[in-house]
């Protein structure tokens, strides 16, 4: 169990080499990999934005707003 993190860190250069091999193979494969990276990056940004909103929303709504009209 203690070897999981070092093995994970050691596999990162191998992953980069594997993706570089795919990107060098042909132009259509490179385009597909880059499109996938853009889609994943966009999804991560949207989910991060929604998560930040869910965390901040209760804190902001709990603060007093001053006088409210009745």
Beta strands, then each sheet from edge to edge (+ up, - down):
end
